[in-house]
Amino acid sequence: MAFALWTLHTWCFDCFDITPYLAITSPTRRCGKTLLMTMLYWLCCRAKKNDSMSKASIYRSVEAERPTLVLDEVGWVVDQKDERQGILCGGFERLGYVEICEGEGADITTKRYSTYSPKAFGLIGRLTATLMDRSIAIAMRRKTAGEIVERLRRRDNDEHAELRQKCRRWADDNADALKTAPDMVVTGLDDRAVDCWEPLLIIARQAGGEWLGRALYAAKVLSSERDQPPPGVEVLADIRKAIGGDDAMRTADLLKALNSDPERPWVEWKNGKPLTAKQLGALLRPFAIVSETVSIRGLADAKGYKRVRFEDAWQRYLPSSDGFRDFETSKRRNADETGTSAHFRNVAEDIGDGSKTDDLSHGHAGSDVSTFRNSQNAREDDFAAPEEERDATIDDATFGAATFSDDADTAPTEFGLVPNDTPAQVEQSDDGDIPACLRRCEQCGAPSNPNKGSVMPRDFGGIQHWLHERCDFEF
C-alpha cells in the first residue's frame, strides 16, 4: 500500500507542500532492496537511479528536471558532516532551496536552486535521524529457504510502461482536486508522521473505495516503527519508570536504577563505563531539569531529582504511559483469573498487503476493488506472500464491523481519521456500556495511543481480551 501510494505521489508531488521520502532499509545483503529500487526507477515519474551524486548535481538536477531521485547504496548520506545531508533534509518541503554564488570577479551573483523533489534511499542499516524523520520506512527482509516469491524482471517492459501511463493519466485527471483538497485531520500519529503521510492519504481519499482506510492502517503500522528516540528522551522514559510514584529520588539511587539494566545504553554509556551524575545532568539540561537537594524520609539530604520537575517534559515528549515500552511485568488477568499471566504467544496474527486493486487511471471508478490476504501466522512486518491466501474484504478479515469510506466525514475515528466539524462517533462494545474508545489494554493498562494503536478485542481460546495492536505481540 505505502509503496503504491508513494509511487503514484511522484507523479503529482507538485500538488503538495511536502514530499515524503522513502527509506528502503535492510539489516544485511540480499534482502531485495536493490530490486525494489529498480522497480521504483521504472515506475516513478522522471526517475533517476544513482549510487552517488555530488552536491551540485543534486540541486542542479532537481531544479532543471524535477526528477524522482532513486539513490541506492547511500552510505554517504549517513555522514552528518557531508554537505549533501543538509540539501537532502531541506528538499522534502517546497521551500527547500540552496543558494550559491555564480560567476567570477565583479560578475559574481547569487542564484537559488530548488531541492524539492521525491527521493528514495536504499541502504543497509538506517539513515540519519533527521532523514528518517522525513521518510516513510520500508524494512526489507531476506526470504526463507522455503518461501516462494515472484521473480521480478529488472528490465523495462510493457507492464511497466502501462503502469506509468496510468499513473500519469490519474495524476493529470486529479491534479486540480489534489491541489484544493482539504487538510487531513489524523490522530494517532505524531506531527512529522502526519506531514509525511498526508499527501499519500489525500491521494488515497481521492482514489476512493477502501484506499483511505487501508492507507490509514499502513500509516499507523509503519509509523510505529520509526527511528529510535534521542538519548535525552530515552532517559526521560527510564527515569519515569525508576521514580515510579515517588516524589523524589537521590541521584545515586537513580543512577543505580538506570545502570542496573544490561540491555539499556546507560550501563556502557561512554567508553564502556556506566552513566555518571555529570553525564545524566547533561542529558537532562535541554529539558530545563537540574539536580537539587532532596529530602527523603529515612535518608539524609542529598543531591537528587524531584518528580515535579519532570512532569512537563514527560507530558511533552512521552505523551503515553507506555511510549517506549517502559512498563513493568504485566499484572493483567489471564484465562484462569490468577492475576499474573505469562505470554501466550510470540507470533501475532496479521494481515499483509495483498491488494488486488484495479488501476487508478480513472479516479473512483477504477479503484473500488480492494482485498486483503489473511495470513494467520505472519509477523507484523512480513510482507511476503504466503503459499495459501484467501481474499477477504477488510470488514471481516481485519477490523470486525469496521468499514471504510472514501468520504472523510464518514471514515471511522477508531483508525485515526477525525472528520472535520463532525463529532467523533463512539463505537459501543458488544458486552455492555464501556465504549471501545475508552477500553484499556489488558497487557499494559494504557488506553489507545499513537505508539500501539487502538485497543481492540482479540480472541484467545474463545476468551475475549482487549489489547493494543502492538501489545497483541506481547500477549
Buried (B, 14 or more C-beta within 10 A) or exposed (E): BBBBBBBBBBBBBBBBBBBBBBBBBBEEEEBBBBBBBBBBBBBBBEBBBBEEBEBEEBBBBBBEEBBBBBBBBBEBBBEEEBEBBBBBBBBBBBEBBBEEEEEEEEEEEEEEBBBBBBBBBBBBEBBBEBBBBBBBBBBBBEEEEEEEEEEEEEEEEEEBEEBBEBBBBBBEBBBEEBEEBEEBBBEBBBEBBBBBBBBBBBBBBBBBBBBBBBBBBBBBBBBBEBBEBEBBBBBBBBBBBBBEEEEBBBBEBBBEBBBEEEEBBBBEBEEEEBBBEEBBBEBBEEBEBEBEEBEBEEEEEBEBBBBEBBEEBBEEBBEBBBBBEBBEEBEBEBEEEEEEBEEEEEEBBBBBBBBEBBBBBBBBEBBBEBBBBBBEEBBBBBBBBBEEBEEBBBBEBBBEEBBBBBEBEEBBBBBBBBBEEEEEEEBEBEEEEEEBBEBBBBBBBBBBBBBBBBBBBBEBEEEEBBBBBBBBBBB
